Amino acid sequence: MATQAFDQETFTQAIADNDTVIVDFWADWCGPCKRFAPVFDQASEQHPDVVFGKVDTEDQRSLAGGLGIQSIPTLMAFRGGYLVYREAGAMSGPQFDELVKAVKALDIEKLKEQASESQQNSEA
């Protein structure tokens, strides 16, 4: 599956509607972003069960700002609606492939259980 360009609405909808979503925050003027783009695109073809989205931080300033994006490229990964990875910096193809596999391997039910426990502890 090819990468999708996300705006505020499609970003939120993709996370709500899909088990695994990986998002690349980038800008056209960013050299590391341009070097990472083919790695991201290739992964999207190799993992059709994952939604790969890109957010142009210049075009979507309110979305990037609202998420506290300060360095690009920044990658975010969501599993079952939960943010499970967030890191700035480009990756090599093998590194990114390992990340995608690790995110896909996470147990959604366990994530929900941990989130519920965390919420209960914060309310106590």
Sequence and secondary structure as in RCSB ss.txt:
>XXXX:A:sequence
MATQAFDQETFTQAIADNDTVIVDFWADWCGPCKRFAPVFDQASEQHPDVVFGKVDTEDQRSLAGGLGIQSIPTL
MAFRGGYLVYREAGAMSGPQFDELVKAVKALDIEKLKEQASESQQNSEA
>XXXX:A:secstr
   EE  HHHHHHHHHH SEEEEEEE TT HHHHHHHHHHHHHHHH TTSEEEEEETTT HHHHHHTT  SSSEE
EEEETTEEEEEEES   HHHHHHHHHHHHHS HHHHHHHHHHHHHHHH 
